[in-house]
Amino acid sequence: MIHLYTGNGKGKTTAALGLALRAAGAGKRVFIAIFVKGKPYSEHELLHKIPGITYKLYGRDCFIMHQPEPADVKAAQHGFREVKKIVSEQDTDMLILDEICIALHYQLINTEEFVRFLQQIPGSVEVVMTGRYAPEALYEISDLITEMQEVKHYYQQGIEARKGIEY
């Protein structure tokens, strides 16, 4: 199945990581490709300690406040190549593509090429995609779609991102 967690609300990556824990607990191999983000987040402190879970960062720093640079494109393209290799080698049971929607939105990865890749993934691999601004093509191909909707957020009160909660 192909899962899509998108929308402007908080919780997309958190939902995907919950699935990763569940899959690893069932003895499945999970690969988490983290696009756009280049700095380590608190969850990365534990992910490498969980048997069955592998993750890799394919970003430099979060460029959301400005346009991506050529190095951002290069990092995302490198990640996409590695993800394709992992799938072709049948080296994972669950593939999590964190912030892939952002990478597609900013055209770091071509959406049509990405959708073709999704269509070729064996049915034995569970695919989980996260990020705001999911292109329509992902809505069409996904089997499960959850849109996180922001109703109220403490950022609006000037509260900064907190370690262990937002990063």
RANOR-V593813 format. One record per helix or strand. SS is the DSSP state (~ for helix, > for strand). FROM is the first residue (numbers start at 0). TO is the last residue. If there is no record, write none. Layout:
BEGIN
ss | from | to
SS | FROM | TO
SS | FROM | TO
END
This chain:
BEGIN
ss | from | to
> | 1 | 5
~ | 11 | 24
> | 29 | 34
~ | 43 | 46
> | 52 | 57
~ | 69 | 87
> | 93 | 97
~ | 99 | 104
~ | 110 | 119
> | 125 | 129
~ | 135 | 140
> | 143 | 146
~ | 153 | 156
END
